[in-house]
Amino acid sequence: MQSQRAADLDRLLRDIEYRLSRISRTVSRTAPGAVDRVSDTIVSALNDITDRLRGPARSTMADAREFGDEALRAGNDALRKLRREAEQRPLLMLAVAVGVGALAIGLLSRR
């Protein structure tokens, strides 16, 4: 979905660039002094578009950062619980570790 939006945006920007170059050629032939005014208007419009695009990008980055922070907290909580269980039941945790190791060896030896 993001790649589709990026492709659409790229197409729109290319279309705008093409149209602006056509307008610039036409205006420079008919009214040379107007080119500067048109250029200023175009720069202003492109700055507005850039500002609008940056807003969602900042929001997406903030969402990603928040998601990463939540994942880090969840990982830390899981490690604390695992450590607590290992302290309370060391033999059980050792047996689980041996079992996981045996499964890993069994899976790797099949290849």
Sequence and secondary structure as in RCSB ss.txt:
>XXXX:A:sequence
MQSQRAADLDRLLRDIEYRLSRISRTVSRTAPGAVDRVSDTIVSALNDITDRLRGPARSTMADAREFGDEALRAG
NDALRKLRREAEQRPLLMLAVAVGVGALAIGLLSRR
>XXXX:A:secstr
 HHHHHHHHHHHHHHHHHHHHHHHHHHHHH TTHHHHHHHHHHHHHHHHHHHHHHHHHHHHHHHHHHHHHHHHHH
HHHHHHHHHHHHH HHHHHHHHHHHHHHHHHHHHH 
